Amino acid sequence: MVENNPEANGMHRLQFALPDTPPKVEIIFINWEKSLADTKAISEILKNTTYSNYDYQLLDLSSEIKESNVSAAIEVRQSHSVCSNFFHALNVMALSADSTYVCFFDLALRPLTERWLEELVSQAIRPGIDLCWCSLVEQQ
């Protein structure tokens, strides 16, 4: 279905149907900030997400957050503290995921709608599609 995107004036959105049992997605949240406030951000993002078949991890790139504090503040399956090789850390986390898809999510950003993950997955499940991403839209 093609429709006007009410959240982004002048843009359109393509939506494809999801299967009855949507595929599992591993969300890897990336924290750049030196504040535990981002654990609240993760909770808010997940609370405002309609997609239900996901798991998540936290990649902490903030030198001031102790790994044990992050793990205690929110439930995380796995967390990694500052890594000298950012891409190696992403690969390790992605390879440890027990899911069909992996979503890298920068905690400096926020989704526009509760259906953000459904829309990404609906694009990713199309035949021949290996990678999809969202557009960054500045809200007025």
N, C-alpha and C positions, 0 to 999 in steps of 0.2 A: 504494500500500500504506500502511495506517495501522498504526503500531506504538507501543508504549510506548517512551519515550526513556530508555534506561538511564543516560545522562549527566545527565539533569535529572529528578529524582524528581517524579512527578505530572504530567509533561508528555507530550505525544504528538508524533510526528513523521510528516508526510506525505512519502512518497517517490514520485517519478514516474520512469519509465524515461527514460534518455538515448538519443539516436539512436546508431547504430553508430559514426558519426564525430561525437564531441561538438564543439559550437561552440567557437571560440577565445574566450578571456577575457583581457582586459587587466587585470591587478591593479595598482592605483596605491596603493603603500604610502605612508602619511603619517607622517613622523617629526616628533615634537614634542620629543624629548629632545635634550640637549646632549652626546650621547655616541655614539661610533662603535659601541657595543655593539649598537645597533639593526641594523647591517648583519649581525651574527650572528643576530639575531632573524629577519631576512628569510630567511637561509639555512636556519635551522631550520624555519621555517614551510613553505618550499618543499620541503625534504627530507621533511617529514611530511605531504605532500599527495598523495593518490592521483590526482587529476585531472591529466591530462598535457598538455592543449592550452591553454597559457597563455603569456603574455609579461608582463613587468612593468616598472614605472617607479617611481622614488622621488621624492616631493615632500618636500624637506627644509625644515622650518620652524624648524630650530634655527639660531640665529645663530652658534653656535660651530663648526659643522661646515663645513669648506671643501668646495665642490662637487667639487674634484679629489680630495680624500681619500675622499669617498664613492664616487666612480666607480672609484677604484683599489681600494677595499676589497672591493667586490662588482661583478659584472657588471651594469650597468644600461644600458638602451638610451638613456635620457634622464633627467637629473636637473635639478631646479630648486632653486635656493637660495631663501632667504627672499624672499617676495613681499609687496608692500604690499597686494595684492588676492588673498586666499586663493582665492576662488571663480573669479577669472579664471585663476589657475594650474591649478585643477582642470579648468576647461573646456578650456584649451589642451592639457593632457595627454590628456584624454578624446578630444578631436577628433583628436589625432595618432595615436590607437590604430588599429591595423590588426586589429580583432577584431569579433566579433558582439556581445559584451557587455563591460561595464566594471565592475570591482569596486573600490570604494574601501575600503582596509583601514588602520585606525588601528593603528600598531605598539605602542600601549599595550595592545592586546587580544591574546588567543591563542585559536585554534580549539580546540574540545573534542575533535574527532575528525579523522582523516585524510581523511574524506569531506566535509568542510565545503564545499568548492567544488562538488563534484558535487551536493550537496543544494541549494545556491543556484541552480545552473544548471538543475537539474531543475524548480525552481519557475519560473524565468524563461522557459523555453521553452514553457510552457503557453500556449495561445491566449488572447489578451486580457490577458495579464499584461505590464505595461511596467516594473514596478519590484518588487524583492523585497529583503528584508533579513533579517538573522539576529536572534535574540533574544540579549540579553546575560544570561548565567546565571552567578551567583556559585557557584563550586565550594565545597563544604563541606570 
